[in-house]
Amino acid sequence: MSLGLSFHPGDHGDINATFQAHPGLQGYPGILHGGVISSLLDAAMTHCLFHRGIEAVTGDLHVRFVKSVPCDARMELRARLLNASPPLYRLRGELVIDGQTMAWAEAKFMEMLKCP
């Protein structure tokens, strides 16, 4: 399943994308499913590494749901690198609507090993 995300570099090594949700992604009536929110945040953090030329997989993901996200909302996704100790990386992602953080995540990623 593709969410159709297109990430762009920010001014400080971060990345940004916009996403338009729709009712087909709702969990409870009118609310975006928490699994979709988690996937969006994970994708943002993964792409933050991709923009640095790093291919890594999620090893640990902690998501905090701050407020319910309407299933028809247009939102901004942001991610930034917090710490790099290759092959381990720690990142933070945020889902923001109208300047308000609705959910955030922190995750640890492991760089994929290159096969000879």
N, C-alpha and C positions, 0 to 999 in steps of 0.2 A: 504494500500500500504506500503510495506516495502522497505526502501532504503538500507537495508543490512549493516547498520553501526555497527561497533564493536569498542567500546570506551575503552581506556586504561588509567590508572592513570599516570599523569606526576610526576615530582619531587617536585612540590610545591603546591599540593592539586588540581591541574588543571587536566583536562582530554583531550585526543587527539584521533583523528580517521582520517583515510584517506578515501576519496570517489572518485570514478571514474565516472564522468558524462558521458552522452551519448546523441546523437542527439534527442532521444525520449523525453528529458527533456527541450528542447529549447523553448524559448518564441519567440523572433524575430530570424530570420535566424542566426545560428551560436552562439547565446547567450543563456546561461542558464536562465531559467525562474525565475523571481524574487520571485515567490511563493515557488519554490523549494529551493532557497537560504534561504528564511525565515524559511522554515521547517527544513533545515539542521542546522541552527544556534539555533533554538528553541530546537531541539533534543539534540544538544551538551550541552546546558545549563541544560536541564532536566536531562541528564545522569550525569552531574557533581554533581547534588544533589543526584541522585540514588547511586552514588559511596560513598556518605556520609551516606547512609541509610535513606535518606529523600525522601518521596513521596510528590510531590507538583505539582500544576498546574499553568500554565502561566496566570497571571492576566493582565500584561501590557507588550507589546513587541514593541521596537523601533528598526528598522533596517535602517542602513545607507549603501547604495550601493555606493562604492567608485569607482570601475572600472567594466566594463563589464567582465563577467566570460564566457570564451569559453565553449560551450556545450559539448566539448570532453575533458575537462581539468581534470587532477588528482589534487586533492586539499587536504589540511590539515584542519581539523576542530579543534578548541581549545575552551575551556571554563573554566572560573574560577569564584569562588565565590567572590563577592566584599564586601558584607555585610550580616550578619545574625542577625536578630532580630525575632526569632521564634514567631509566625508562618510565618513571612515574610522573604523573601530572595531576594537579588539583585545580578544578575550575568551579566557577559559579555562573549560573544562568538565572535569568529573571523573565517573567511574563508580566508585561505592563500594559495597562489600559488607561488612557487619559492621564498619564503621569503617575498612576498609582500601581504599586507592585501588588499583583493578585496572587502570585505564586513564585517561589524561588527554589533553586536546587543547588546543592554542592555535590560534586562527584570526583572520584579518583579514577584516572584512566591509566592503562598500561600500554605502552608503545608496542606495536606489533613487530615481531622479529622478522627480519628479512631472510628468506631462504636463499642459499647460494645457487 
